[in-house]
Amino acid sequence: MVDADILLIAMVQLAEGVKNLIGERGANAVLRDAGRHSGAKLLESLIGKLPETVDKEEALNRTCLIMEEEGFAKSLKKEDGKIVVEEDIFSDAVEGDITKSPIVYFFIGLVEGFVQFMSEEKAVLKPESVEKGKFVFSYS
């Protein structure tokens, strides 16, 4: 069985490879979209079909709880119109400046995909502060 840390490093390197092929903006868009799709599919595989949809705020609350429980970060909290992520799983695998890594947009896409699966409303996240070990995203 492959070690989870090796898979994380491979994912981050894949994101960097996409950036090298199509540029930073293209990689951010592609990985965000990939995160949206895989987030919804992952959540469906974890919990199955939902008996009801919830509003966006509740979906964001549940997303934070589920992603934290599943180990995507040590802490995911919805605070004052922001999502605060601490000790995420990807930061340690990023070499160099994380603010330029498209893996941040993959993480954003995962959150958006989870919300989209639970709600008929879409959440759109925007990075406000990105540093190794702590992301702050505003949402609308």
C-alpha positions in Angstrom: 0.0 0.0 0.0 1.2 3.5 -0.9 1.9 5.9 2.0 -0.5 8.8 2.1 2.4 11.4 2.4 3.8 10.1 -0.9 0.4 10.5 -2.6 0.2 14.1 -1.3 3.6 14.9 -2.6 2.7 13.4 -6.0 -0.5 15.5 -6.1 1.4 18.7 -5.4 4.0 17.8 -8.0 1.2 17.0 -10.5 -0.3 20.5 -9.8 3.2 22.1 -10.4 3.5 20.1 -13.6 0.2 21.4 -14.8 1.3 25.0 -14.0 4.5 24.4 -16.0 2.5 23.2 -19.0 -0.3 25.8 -19.1 0.8 28.6 -16.8 -0.3 29.7 -13.4 -3.8 31.1 -14.2 -4.7 28.1 -16.3 -3.5 25.6 -13.7 -5.4 27.4 -11.0 -8.6 27.2 -13.1 -8.1 23.6 -14.1 -7.2 22.4 -10.5 -10.1 24.4 -9.0 -12.5 22.7 -11.4 -10.9 19.3 -10.7 -11.4 20.0 -7.0 -15.0 20.8 -7.5 -15.7 17.6 -9.3 -13.6 15.4 -7.1 -15.0 17.1 -3.9 -18.6 16.3 -4.9 -17.7 12.7 -5.9 -15.7 12.1 -2.8 -18.5 13.3 -0.5 -21.0 11.2 -2.4 -18.8 8.2 -1.9 -18.4 9.0 1.8 -22.0 9.6 2.7 -24.1 8.6 -0.3 -27.0 10.6 -1.6 -28.4 13.2 0.7 -32.1 13.0 1.6 -32.4 16.8 1.5 -30.5 19.8 0.4 -29.4 22.5 2.8 -28.7 26.2 2.4 -25.2 27.4 1.5 -24.3 28.5 5.1 -25.2 25.1 6.5 -23.4 23.4 3.7 -20.3 25.4 4.5 -20.6 24.5 8.2 -21.0 20.8 7.4 -18.1 21.0 4.8 -15.8 22.3 7.5 -16.8 19.6 9.9 -16.5 16.8 7.4 -13.2 18.0 5.8 -11.7 18.3 9.3 -13.0 14.9 10.4 -11.6 13.3 7.2 -8.2 14.9 7.9 -7.9 17.6 5.2 -6.7 20.0 7.9 -6.3 20.1 11.6 -8.9 22.9 11.8 -11.5 24.2 9.3 -13.7 26.9 10.7 -16.3 29.3 9.2 -15.8 32.7 10.9 -17.2 36.1 9.9 -17.8 35.3 6.2 -14.5 33.5 5.9 -13.2 29.9 5.9 -10.1 29.6 8.0 -8.0 26.5 7.4 -5.1 25.6 9.7 -2.5 22.9 9.2 -3.8 21.6 5.9 -2.5 18.4 4.4 -0.9 20.0 1.3 1.3 22.8 2.7 4.2 20.5 3.8 4.4 19.0 0.4 4.8 22.3 -1.4 8.3 23.3 -2.1 8.9 27.0 -2.2 6.2 29.7 -2.2 2.8 28.3 -1.5 1.0 31.4 -2.7 2.1 30.5 -6.2 1.0 26.8 -6.0 -2.1 25.8 -7.8 -2.8 23.2 -5.1 -4.4 26.0 -3.1 -7.0 26.3 -5.9 -7.5 22.5 -5.8 -8.3 22.9 -2.0 -10.7 25.7 -2.8 -12.4 23.5 -5.4 -12.8 20.7 -2.9 -14.6 23.0 -0.5 -16.8 24.4 -3.3 -17.5 20.8 -4.5 -18.6 19.7 -1.0 -20.9 22.7 -0.8 -22.3 22.1 -4.2 -23.1 18.5 -3.4 -25.1 19.5 -0.3 -26.7 22.7 -1.5 -28.5 24.0 -4.5 -26.5 27.2 -4.0 -22.9 27.6 -5.0 -20.2 28.9 -2.8 -17.3 30.8 -4.5 -14.2 31.1 -2.4 -11.5 33.7 -2.9 -8.1 33.5 -1.2 -7.4 36.3 1.2 -4.4 35.0 2.9 -2.3 32.0 2.0 0.7 30.8 3.9 2.1 27.4 4.7 -0.1 25.9 7.3 -2.9 28.6 7.1 -5.3 29.6 4.5 -8.0 32.2 4.8 -10.7 32.3 2.1 -13.6 34.7 1.8 -16.8 33.3 0.3 -19.9 34.5 -1.5 
